[in-house]
Amino acid sequence: MKFPELLLQAIGRSEIPLRFEPGADEAVAAPVTELIRIWLLSHAPVSAQSESDGGRRALIQELLQELDGSRELPA
């Protein structure tokens, strides 16, 4: 499963009265996704000065790929 699908499912199960508006789920998901992207990037080290900084950068890149749907979520 990909993160965008998971987010849309969560929005679809919510009690937000959007179910009758075409594209409403995606409209709600877009700012949430952008918020998560900004949050992840705020935790990225500016440069890989240590091995752990490199690992953090790699993890954040994986999470960003999951966030945009270009990578499957781990099972």
C-alpha positions in Angstrom: 0.0 0.0 0.0 1.1 3.5 -0.7 0.8 6.5 1.8 -1.5 8.6 -0.4 -3.9 5.6 -0.6 -3.7 5.1 3.2 -4.4 8.8 3.8 -7.4 8.8 1.4 -8.8 5.8 3.1 -8.5 7.5 6.5 -10.2 10.6 5.2 -12.9 8.5 3.6 -13.6 6.8 7.0 -13.7 10.1 8.8 -16.8 11.9 9.8 -15.9 14.9 7.6 -18.9 15.4 5.4 -17.0 15.4 2.1 -18.1 12.1 0.6 -20.5 13.7 -1.9 -18.1 16.2 -3.3 -15.9 14.8 -6.2 -12.2 15.3 -5.4 -12.9 16.5 -1.8 -10.8 13.7 -0.3 -7.8 14.7 -2.4 -8.4 18.3 -1.6 -8.2 17.5 2.1 -5.2 15.2 1.7 -3.0 17.8 -0.2 -2.4 20.2 2.7 -1.9 17.3 5.2 0.7 15.8 2.8 2.4 19.1 2.5 2.5 19.6 6.3 4.1 16.2 6.7 6.6 17.0 4.0 7.6 20.2 5.7 7.8 18.5 9.1 10.1 15.8 7.7 12.4 18.2 5.9 12.7 20.3 9.1 14.3 17.3 10.7 16.8 16.7 7.9 20.5 17.5 8.8 21.9 20.3 6.6 24.9 18.1 5.7 26.0 14.6 6.5 28.7 15.5 9.1 28.4 12.1 10.8 27.3 8.6 10.0 24.1 9.1 11.9 23.4 12.4 9.9 23.7 10.4 6.7 21.4 7.7 8.0 18.8 10.4 9.0 19.0 11.9 5.6 18.5 8.5 3.9 15.5 7.7 6.2 13.9 11.1 5.5 14.4 10.5 1.7 12.6 7.1 2.1 9.8 8.7 4.0 9.4 11.4 1.4 9.2 8.8 -1.3 6.5 7.0 0.7 4.7 10.3 1.2 4.5 11.1 -2.5 3.5 7.5 -3.4 6.6 6.6 -5.4 7.5 3.9 -2.8 5.4 1.3 -1.1 4.9 1.4 2.6 6.7 -1.4 4.5 4.5 -4.3 5.3 
